[in-house]
Amino acid sequence: MDHIKHLKCVICGKEYQPDEVDYICPDHGAEGILDVVYDYEFIAQTFTRDKLAANPDPTIWRYKPLLPVEPDSPVPPLSVGGTPLYDAPRLAEELGLKHVWVKDDGREPTASFKDRASAIAVVKAHEKGAEIITTASTGNAAAALSGLCASVNQPNVIFVPKSAPQAKIAQLLTFGSMVMLVDGTYDDAFELCLEVADAYGWYNRNTAYNPYMSEGKKTVSFEICEQLHWQAPDVIFVSVGDGCIIGGVHKGLKDLLALGWIDHMPRIIGVQAEGSAYLAEAWEKGEDVLSKPPIQAHTVADSISAGLPRDRIKAMAAVTETNGAYITVSDDEILAAIVAQARGSGVFGEPAGATAYAGLVKAVEKGLVSPDDRIVVINTGNGLKDVASAMKAVEAAGTKPYFVEPTLADVKRALGD
């Protein structure tokens, strides 16, 4: 891959060629996450904004020269990426802002942002000749891998906590994955997946272990900036659990800056649930995320529940290097945001998806954004992923259905006529 210079350890800076290591810096074990470093001068010789504009492919593969795959590698048939960026003037007005957009990644094939990374995983596994792909997940990454594997008939084994929402487990079983329901937390599932993958030689898609997953997630930044005609937003809000999405958002923006396709780096604001606030605590207190011990994570937003964020180094850099911030929101604020975002924009988010909007509401209260800022909120998952939480949200909002007899008279009664 001529367009990649090397892989670089985020802890010690040691550099490796892609064929030297499979996943991590051997000097640091599972903590030795690698970053993919590109040769931007080489890429710029053949890849331009004009060439991109002429490409009719709306998926993430339109950015293939900036992805860590071989140019001729076959890609899965599912349409990953190209999700809508909605102008949301009513949300903006309600918050006293002028410009708010919602990037709806609930529109991905398996209804979550995680399809972006899983598409890369399937291609990389094919390049490696892997017989089986595996991952650990709270549900969405698993469903994403499961669906992408089904599209190419790729066997896979999934580890998820047995507490994962039934809708997400149903996706895994429907797609035909071998599902291991772990009697423990996401962190337990993650460690077990690492152990099993190593024992059997399976290709490991695990977030913040496989260095190429961030590269799939960064494509959301490419799309946002392209959809805004290369006028990068001022602020991007993203929900944070393991830290891989926010790290990917940052990486994509750095790619675009290096190519000169955007003229400034947006501030990135990470939003965590109060019950899963490892990174927010570390940022506020100035703690070292390599030595900070795990926390006990509990939140209605299962997709961002992580006691020890695996991609915490990149996640912290995404905020500190962009003059951003971390914000925490309560479960009640998350549930309220599901309803507010849906009614103000038409975008139905699961708890983790609506967490970013809850963070924007809190940021306005704290004065962290100005009325003139151009703001993008990333909705990472569809609300149908967790119907039980959606029902709690509408109940808290005082919304309920009306039960009527099949008569005009009874409808009039319900209407108060």
N, C-alpha and C positions, 0 to 999 in steps of 0.2 A: 504494500500500500504506500505508494510514493507520496501521498498527501499527508501522511502521518510522520512526524519527526521521531517521536518516542512516547513512552508512557512515563509519567513522573510521580514519584511517591509524594503524597501531600504532607507527610511527616518529616522525612529527611531530605527530600529533593532528589533522591537517587533516580537515575534514568535507565529505562529498559527498552529494548526493541520489542515490538508486539509479539514476536515469536520466542522471546526469552522467558516470559512468564505467562501463566494462564489468567490470573486474577489480581493478585496482591503483591506488594513488596515483601519478599521473604524475610527481610530483616525485622519486620514488625508484625508478622502474622496477620490475623484477620483485621487488625487496625490499620494495616498498611495500604490504604485505599490509593489507587492510582488515578491520575488525570491524563486524558489523551491530549497530547500537544500536537497541533497541526502546523504544516508548512503553509502559512497564509500566502506567501509570495508565489509559491507553486500553484496554489488553488486559484489565485487571482488571475493567473495567465489565461485560464479558460472559463472561469465561472464568474459571471457578472450579473448585475441586477437586470440588465436588458435581456440577457439570455434566460434568466429565471422567469421574467415576465412573459416570454414567448413559450414557456413550457405549459401545456394544457393539463398536466398531471397535478391534481389538487392535494395529493397526499404528502406525507413526510419525505417520500422518495424524490420529490422535486429538489430536495436539498442534499441529494446523495453525495456530491463532491465534498460536503462538510460532515459526512457521517463515516464512522469507522468500519466500512464494509468495502469489499472489492467492487469495482465498477460493474462487473458482469455477474455479480451474485444475484440469483433469483430472489424475489421478494414475495411475501405472502399475498394472496389475492384480496384479503379484506382491506377496505379503504380506511387506513389509519391516518389521522391528521386532517387538515383542511376544515377544522371545526369553525363555526361562526363566531365572529366578534360583534356583539350587539351593542349599539349605542343605547344607553339607558338614561334618557333625559329625566324621567320621573324619579328614578333613584337619586340622580344628581340633585334635583330640585328639593327633594325631601331632606337632603343633608346639607343644603346651602352650598352646593358645588356647581360647577359649570360643565364639567366633562367627566362622565363615568361610562366605561364600557365593561361588559361582562363577556369573558371568553368562555364559551360553553363546551367544556370537554366531556360533559355528560352525553354528547352526541357521538362519541367514539363507538366502534362496533360492539364492544362489551360494556359500554356505558360508563367508562371511566378513563381518566388521563393515562392510566398505567398501560394502555395499549401501545403507547408510543415506545416505551422501553421494551415491552414484550415482542414487538415487531423486530427490533434490533436483535433481541435474544434468539429468535427463531433463525434469523439470517446467520448470525455468528455460529450457532450450533451446527447449521448446515455446512458452513465453511470448515468447521472442525471435524465433520463427519460423525457427530454425536448420535448415539442411538436413543438416548433418553435425556430430556431436559427436566430440571426440577427447580422449585422455588418454595420459599416460605412467605406467608402473607397473612394479613388480617382479612383478606378477602378479595380486594380489587386487583392486586397484582396477580393473584392466583387465577382469577377469572379471565384476566387479560391474556395470560400465558396459555390458559386452557383453550380459549377461543382461537387464538392465533395458531396454536398447535393443531387444533381440529381442522383448520382451513388448509393445512398441508399434510394432514395425516401423520403428525409427529407424536410419538408416544411421550407421555410426561407424567410425573409424579408430583403431587401438590401436598404441602404441609400447611395446615391452617389450625388456629385454635378452635376447639369444638364450640366455643361461644360465638363464632362468626355468624352474622345474620343469615337466616335461611335462604334468602334470595341469592346470596353470593355462593353458598354451598350448592344450591340448585343449579346455578350456572356451571359449576365444575362438573357435576355429575352428568348434566345434560350434554356437555361437550365431550364426555367420555374419558375424563382424566381419572387416574388412580388417586384417590383422595385419602390422605392420612389426617384424621381429626385428632389433634394433639390435646391431651388433657393438661393444659397449661396455657401460658401467655404467648403472645407473639414472639417475645424474646426466646422462650423455650422452643417454639417451633423453628425459629431461625437457627439456633444452635444445633438442633437435631438435624435440620436440613443440611447444614455444613458437614456434619459428621457422616451422614448417609451418602451424600454426594461424593465425598472423598473416598469412602469405603467401596463404592460401586463404580466410580469413575464417570458419573453422570455430569452433563453440562449444567453448571450452576448459574441460574438467572438472578440470584439473590441481590436485591437492592443494596448498594453500598458495600458490595463485595466484588461483584462483576463490574469492572471499570466502564463498560460500554453502555450501561443502563442510563447513566446521566446524559449520554450522547443522544439517546432517543428522546429523553424528556426535554432537552434543550430546544427541540424543534418548535415548541410552543412559543418561544421568544422570536424565532424566525417568523412565524405566522403572524404574531401580534404586530410586529414592526412592518411587515409587508402589508398587512391589512390596513395599517395606518399610513400607508404610502411612505414608509421609511422615516416618518416623523415619530421617533421613539416616545413613549409616554414618559411622564415625569415620575410616576409612582406605580409600582405593581404590587398587589396584595395576593399572597398565596398562603394557603393553610399548610402547616408543617407538622409532621410526625417523625418519620425516620430521617427526614432532611434531604432526601434525594431529589424531590421535585424542585425545591427552592435552589438547590445547588445546580440543577440542570437549567433553570431559568437564568441564573447568573452566567453559566457557561455559554449559553446561546447569545446573550447580550455581549459578552466578551468577544465571541467570534465575529459578530457584526461590527463591533468597534474596530477590531483588528483589520477587517477588510475595508473599513471606511464607509460602510453602508448606513450607519447611523452616526450622529454627531455628539451624542452624550449618553452617559450611563444612567438609566433610571434608578431611583431609590427603590430598594426591595424591602418590603415589610412582611415579615413572617408572622403568621397568626397561629397561636397554639391554644388548645383547650387548657383551662386552669388545672384540670386534673392530669394533664400530660405536658407539663411546661418545662421540661428539662432544659431546652435551649434558651427559652425566655429567661429562666432563672440564671443560667450561666452568663447570658449577655448582660443582664442587669447588674449582676454582682462581679462581673469581670473574672469569672472562674475559668480554669483550664478544662476544656471538654475532654481532654485525654485522661485526666485524673479524676474528674468529677464522677462519683459513683452513680449507679442506676437509681431511678426513683420508682415508686409504685404508681403506675399509670392507670387511671380510670376516667373514662369520658364516654358520653353518648356517641361521640364521633369516633367510632371504632377504627376507621381507616387512618386516623392520626394518633392512635394510642400506642405509645412506644416508651417503655421505661428507660431504654438506652438507645437513643437515635444512632443508627449505624453510620449515617453519612454526616455526622455532626461537625466535622472539620470544614467540609465544603459548605454546609448549611450556615455555619457561623461566619465564614468568609463572605457569603452572599449578602449578609447584612452589614458587616463591619466595613467591607470594601466599597459599598455603595452609599454610605452615610444613611443607611436604613435603620430599622428598628425591629424589635420583637414585641408583640402585643399578646396578652392573654385575654380570653373571653370565657365566660361561664357556660355551662351546658344550657342554661335557660336562654342566654343570649344567642347561642347557636341555634336552638330551636326557633326562637323568634326570627332569626335571620332567614331560615328556610321559607317562612311565610312572606316576610318582607321582600326578599329577593324575587320570589315567584310572582307576587302581585305587582311588583314594581317593574319587572322586566320580562316576565313570562318564562324565566329559567328556573326549573325545578331541581334543586340540589339536594343530595343526601347531606347528613350532618357535616361531614368533612368538607363537602363542596361549598356549603353555605358558611362555613367558618371564616373564609376569606372576607365575605361581605360583612359578617359580624365584626371582623377586625377593622374594616373601613368605618363602620359606625363608631367604634371605640376610638379610632384615630381622629375622627372629627371632634369628638368630645374632648380629647386630649390636646387638640391643636397641632397634631402632627402632619396635617395636610392643609394646604391653603385653598381658598375657593377657586383659584385659577389653575390649579394643578390638573393635568390630564392624567386620569387615573384608570388603570385596568384592574379588574377583579377576576381572578381565575376560578371558575367553578369546576372542580376536579371530578365530580361524579354525579350521576343522575339520581334523583330522589326515589325512584322505584327500587333502588338498591336496598333501601331500608324504610319500608312502608310503615312499620311500627313507630319509628321516630317521627315520620311525617304526620301520623295521626295524633301523636302527642303534641306536635307543634300546632296543629289547627285547633285542637282542644284548648290549648293554652291561649290561643288567639280568640277564643270565644266563638269559633265557627263550628256549626253542627248541621247535619242534614235534617230535612223535614220529612216525616213519615206521613204519607197521605193515602187515602183510598183512591181508587181509579175513577174519580168523579170530578167534574168541574167545581162542584160545590165545596168539596174538601180542599181543593187547591185554593179556592177563594178564602176558605177558613185559614189556611196556612199563611196566605198573603195578608191576612188581617182585614179583608173586605167584608 
